[in-house]
Amino acid sequence: MNEGKKSVGKIILIVFLILIAIVVITIVSGLLWYSSSIKAINPNSSEEKTIEVKGSAKNVSESLEKDGVIKSSFATRIYMKLNHVDKLVAGRYTFKQSDDVSVILEKIANGEITEDEVKMTFVEGKNMRYIAKMIANNTNNDEKDVYSLLEDEEYIDSLIDKYWFLEDVIKGQDIYYSLEGYLFPDTYTYERKDVKVETIIEQMLDNTEKVLKPFKEEIEKSDFSVHEIMTLASMAELEAGNNKDDEGITDRAKVVGVFINRINKKMKLGSDVTAYYAFKVDLSERDLTTKELNTANPYNTRGPEMEGKLPVGPICNPSVEAIEAAVHPYISDYLYFVSDKNNVCYFTESYKEHQDIIKELKNKKMWYTYDN
């Protein structure tokens, strides 16, 4: 009888010990799992991920696991409970794969939001190559993304349908960049670097529409198309500054007047800035050679067979002042103008007067010279 009781007692003891062992193993396994689950995905990696964090603790932990930032959403919620992590600030965060759960949650609790805002200031008088570089340097887009869009006929057609000032002429085979001259220079702000090129372009076009709207009726009544107006504006932008005479007339308005007089008289416009654009050389890059200045190109108004012709399209993106000068040119008898090194313009009616001014500027060392 006693032996039977002893046997039962042994069995109970063994079972009890086994249960304790199971509990201990379970606890130890759980602790090991938990300890492993709150460690970094890859302690040796410098790879980063930027993700949006919002919602409840459950939503946050699940999105972190889904995006590969943490190993386990469940373990992360346990960590939150144990460490009283109650505050989670919504926003965009950048995490390294070497960040463990404690680091990740500390960033979110402290609101260490990633500053992904992009602000770009496009300067007036710059061409499409400059715009493409600005977009590539400040966003997640490449220059080729900009050029591909400018060559996308279906996309350009959609813009022509949307904006009254865009005409089919911008798709001409001689046009270098379809939207050259129409992207209004200003400061633009975007929430993220992954902003689409389409968004940037259309915001700039929206601004152009606001600038052109007050002139719309005058442009429609003008002898020039809106494309020609923008072309004149782009030339005036580069040929002259905003200097005004005693009567308040700007050099740019006078420059446009000279170009119109030359067109009416079937003379070449003879604009050096159009020649630079024709050969895709920036004004500050180098001098053009005589051969280049006299080479035929639809943009080069110094070239052959350009009598009475504007360049085929705008050569930069002009300011509102240059656009106003093109809409309201100063009508005079001037046929010539020249600028000195300080961008001061001198206007004359005869070629002799023009040459005299050039001679005087050269003597004063105020004249640009070209290396031929």
C-alpha positions in Angstrom: 0.0 0.0 0.0 2.8 2.4 0.9 4.7 1.4 -2.1 1.7 2.3 -4.3 1.4 5.7 -2.7 5.1 6.3 -3.2 4.8 5.4 -6.9 2.0 7.8 -7.4 3.9 10.4 -5.6 6.9 9.9 -7.9 4.7 10.1 -11.0 3.1 13.4 -9.7 6.6 14.8 -8.9 7.9 13.8 -12.3 4.9 15.3 -14.1 5.2 18.5 -12.0 8.9 18.7 -12.8 8.1 18.2 -16.5 5.5 20.9 -16.4 7.9 23.3 -14.7 10.5 22.4 -17.3 8.0 23.1 -20.1 7.1 26.4 -18.5 10.7 27.3 -18.0 11.6 26.3 -21.6 8.5 28.3 -22.9 9.5 31.4 -20.9 13.1 31.1 -21.9 12.1 30.5 -25.6 9.7 33.4 -25.4 12.4 35.7 -23.9 14.9 34.6 -26.5 12.3 35.2 -29.3 11.3 38.6 -27.8 15.0 39.6 -27.4 15.7 38.6 -31.0 12.5 40.2 -32.4 13.3 43.7 -31.1 16.8 43.7 -32.5 17.7 45.4 -35.8 16.8 43.7 -39.1 20.4 43.9 -40.1 22.9 45.4 -37.6 25.7 45.6 -40.3 23.6 47.4 -42.9 23.6 51.1 -43.6 20.6 50.9 -45.9 17.8 53.4 -45.1 14.1 53.4 -45.7 11.7 56.4 -45.5 8.1 55.5 -44.7 4.9 57.1 -43.6 3.9 56.5 -39.9 0.4 57.1 -38.8 -2.5 55.5 -36.9 -2.7 53.4 -33.7 0.1 51.5 -32.1 -1.2 48.3 -33.9 -1.3 50.1 -37.2 2.2 51.6 -36.8 3.8 48.3 -35.7 2.1 46.4 -38.6 3.2 49.0 -41.2 6.8 48.9 -39.8 6.9 45.1 -40.2 5.3 45.3 -43.6 7.9 47.8 -44.8 10.7 45.7 -43.4 11.8 48.1 -40.7 11.1 45.7 -37.8 11.0 41.9 -37.4 7.7 41.5 -35.5 4.8 43.8 -35.0 3.7 41.7 -32.0 7.0 41.9 -30.2 7.1 45.7 -30.9 3.7 46.2 -29.2 5.0 44.2 -26.2 8.0 46.5 -26.1 5.6 49.5 -26.2 3.6 48.2 -23.3 6.6 47.3 -21.2 8.3 50.6 -21.8 5.2 52.8 -21.7 5.6 54.1 -25.2 2.3 55.9 -25.6 3.1 58.8 -27.8 3.5 58.2 -31.6 4.0 61.3 -33.8 2.6 60.8 -37.3 4.9 61.7 -40.2 7.6 60.5 -42.6 10.6 58.9 -40.9 13.9 57.5 -42.2 15.1 54.4 -40.5 18.3 52.4 -40.9 18.2 48.7 -41.1 20.7 48.8 -38.2 18.2 50.5 -36.0 16.6 48.3 -33.3 13.1 48.7 -32.0 14.1 51.0 -29.2 15.8 53.4 -31.6 12.9 53.3 -34.0 10.2 53.9 -31.4 12.3 56.7 -29.8 12.4 58.5 -33.2 8.6 58.2 -33.6 7.9 59.2 -30.0 10.2 62.3 -30.3 8.8 63.2 -33.7 12.1 63.1 -35.5 10.4 63.5 -38.8 12.4 63.4 -42.0 12.7 66.8 -43.7 11.9 65.8 -47.3 10.5 69.2 -48.4 12.0 70.5 -51.7 12.3 74.2 -52.5 13.6 75.2 -55.9 14.2 78.7 -57.2 14.3 78.9 -61.0 16.0 82.1 -62.1 14.6 84.1 -65.0 16.6 84.0 -68.3 17.6 80.4 -67.9 17.0 77.7 -70.5 15.6 74.2 -70.3 19.0 72.6 -69.8 19.2 74.6 -66.5 15.7 73.6 -65.5 16.4 69.9 -66.1 19.6 70.1 -64.0 17.8 71.9 -61.2 15.1 69.2 -61.1 17.7 66.4 -61.2 19.8 68.0 -58.4 16.9 68.6 -56.1 14.5 65.7 -56.6 14.5 62.0 -57.3 14.2 62.6 -61.0 17.0 62.5 -63.6 17.6 65.0 -66.4 16.5 62.3 -68.9 13.1 62.2 -67.1 12.6 65.8 -68.0 13.7 65.5 -71.6 11.6 62.3 -72.2 8.5 64.2 -71.0 9.3 67.1 -73.3 9.5 64.6 -76.2 6.3 62.8 -75.3 3.9 64.0 -78.0 0.8 62.7 -76.2 1.7 64.5 -73.0 2.5 67.7 -74.9 -0.8 67.5 -76.7 -2.6 67.2 -73.4 -0.9 70.4 -72.2 -1.8 72.2 -75.4 -5.4 71.2 -74.8 -5.2 72.5 -71.2 -3.4 75.8 -71.6 -4.6 78.4 -74.0 -1.1 79.9 -74.6 0.4 76.7 -75.8 0.2 76.1 -79.6 1.0 73.3 -81.9 4.1 75.2 -83.1 6.0 74.1 -79.9 6.0 70.6 -81.4 7.9 71.7 -84.5 10.8 69.6 -85.6 13.3 72.5 -85.3 12.2 73.3 -81.7 14.9 72.1 -79.2 12.6 71.8 -76.2 8.9 71.9 -76.5 8.1 74.0 -73.4 11.1 76.3 -73.6 10.0 79.8 -72.7 6.7 78.7 -71.1 7.9 77.6 -67.6 7.6 80.6 -65.4 10.7 81.2 -63.3 9.8 81.4 -59.6 10.3 79.6 -56.3 8.4 76.4 -56.0 8.0 74.1 -52.9 7.1 70.4 -52.9 6.5 68.1 -50.0 8.7 65.3 -51.2 11.7 64.6 -53.4 9.8 62.0 -55.3 7.6 64.7 -56.8 6.8 63.9 -60.4 8.2 66.0 -63.3 4.7 66.4 -64.5 3.7 68.1 -61.2 6.7 70.5 -61.5 6.0 71.4 -65.1 2.3 71.9 -64.6 2.8 74.1 -61.6 5.2 76.3 -63.6 2.7 76.4 -66.5 -0.1 77.4 -64.0 2.1 80.3 -63.0 2.7 81.3 -66.6 -1.1 81.3 -67.1 -1.5 83.7 -64.2 1.2 86.0 -65.6 -0.2 86.0 -69.1 -3.9 86.3 -68.2 -3.8 90.1 -67.9 -2.2 90.3 -71.4 -4.4 87.7 -73.1 -6.7 90.2 -74.9 -3.8 92.3 -76.1 -1.9 89.3 -77.3 -4.9 88.1 -79.2 -5.2 91.5 -80.9 -1.5 91.7 -81.6 0.2 91.2 -84.9 2.2 88.5 -83.2 1.1 85.1 -82.0 1.6 84.2 -78.3 4.5 82.0 -79.4 6.2 85.0 -81.1 5.5 87.2 -78.1 7.2 84.7 -75.8 10.1 84.5 -78.2 10.5 88.2 -78.2 10.3 88.3 -74.4 13.0 85.6 -74.1 15.3 87.6 -76.4 14.6 90.9 -74.5 15.3 89.0 -71.2 18.9 88.2 -72.3 19.7 91.3 -74.4 18.9 93.9 -71.8 18.4 94.6 -68.1 15.5 96.4 -66.5 17.1 99.8 -66.8 14.7 102.7 -67.5 15.2 106.1 -69.0 13.9 109.4 -67.6 10.5 108.7 -69.1 10.3 105.3 -67.4 10.7 103.3 -70.6 12.7 100.1 -70.1 15.6 99.0 -72.3 13.7 95.7 -72.9 10.8 97.5 -74.4 13.2 99.4 -76.6 14.9 96.2 -77.6 11.6 94.6 -78.6 10.8 97.7 -80.6 14.2 97.4 -82.5 13.4 93.8 -83.3 10.0 94.7 -84.6 11.4 97.5 -86.8 13.9 95.1 -88.3 11.3 92.5 -89.0 9.2 95.1 -90.8 12.2 96.2 -92.8 13.2 92.5 -93.6 16.5 92.9 -91.8 18.2 90.3 -89.8 17.6 90.7 -86.1 21.3 90.0 -85.6 20.9 88.9 -81.9 24.0 87.2 -80.5 22.0 85.5 -77.7 20.0 83.6 -80.3 23.3 82.3 -81.8 24.4 81.1 -78.4 21.2 79.2 -77.9 21.4 77.8 -81.4 24.7 76.1 -80.6 23.6 75.2 -77.0 26.4 77.3 -75.5 25.6 79.3 -72.3 26.5 82.9 -72.4 29.0 82.5 -69.6 30.6 79.4 -71.0 32.7 80.7 -73.9 32.7 83.1 -76.8 31.2 82.0 -80.1 33.4 82.0 -83.2 32.7 84.1 -86.3 32.0 80.8 -88.1 29.3 79.9 -85.5 27.8 83.3 -85.5 27.3 83.1 -89.3 26.1 79.4 -89.5 22.5 78.7 -90.6 20.2 77.6 -87.8 16.5 78.3 -87.2 17.4 79.9 -83.9 20.4 81.9 -85.1 19.2 85.3 -86.2 22.7 86.2 -87.3 22.8 83.4 -89.8 22.0 83.3 -93.5 18.4 83.5 -94.8 17.1 85.0 -91.5 16.1 88.4 -92.9 12.9 89.6 -91.2 12.6 86.4 -89.1 12.4 85.6 -85.4 14.1 82.6 -84.1 11.9 79.5 -84.3 11.1 79.7 -80.6 11.9 81.1 -77.2 15.5 80.8 -76.1 15.0 81.1 -72.3 12.2 81.4 -69.8 11.5 85.1 -69.4 10.4 87.2 -66.4 7.1 89.0 -66.2 9.0 92.3 -67.0 10.3 90.9 -70.3 6.9 89.5 -71.2 5.4 93.0 -70.5 8.1 94.5 -72.8 7.1 92.1 -75.6 3.4 92.9 -75.2 4.1 96.7 -74.9 7.2 97.4 -77.0 8.5 101.0 -77.4 7.8 102.1 -80.9 10.6 104.3 -82.3 12.9 104.6 -85.3 15.7 102.7 -83.7 17.2 99.9 -85.7 20.3 99.2 -83.7 21.3 98.7 -80.1 24.4 97.5 -78.3 25.0 96.7 -74.6 28.2 97.4 -72.7 29.7 95.2 -70.0 27.4 96.7 -67.4 24.4 95.7 -69.5 23.6 99.3 -70.3 22.0 99.6 -73.8 22.6 102.2 -76.4 20.1 102.7 -79.2 20.6 104.3 -82.6 18.8 104.8 -85.9 21.7 104.5 -88.3 24.5 102.0 -88.7 27.1 104.8 -88.6 25.9 105.9 -85.1 25.9 102.2 -84.1 29.5 101.8 -85.1 30.6 105.0 -83.4 29.2 103.8 -80.1 30.9 100.4 -80.5 34.2 102.2 -81.2 33.7 104.4 -78.1 32.9 101.4 -75.9 36.0 99.5 -77.2 38.2 102.5 -76.4 36.7 102.6 -72.8 37.2 98.8 -72.6 33.5 98.4 -72.1 33.0 96.1 -75.1 32.8 92.3 -75.3 35.3 90.7 -77.6 35.0 87.3 -79.3 37.8 84.8 -79.8 37.5 83.8 -83.4 
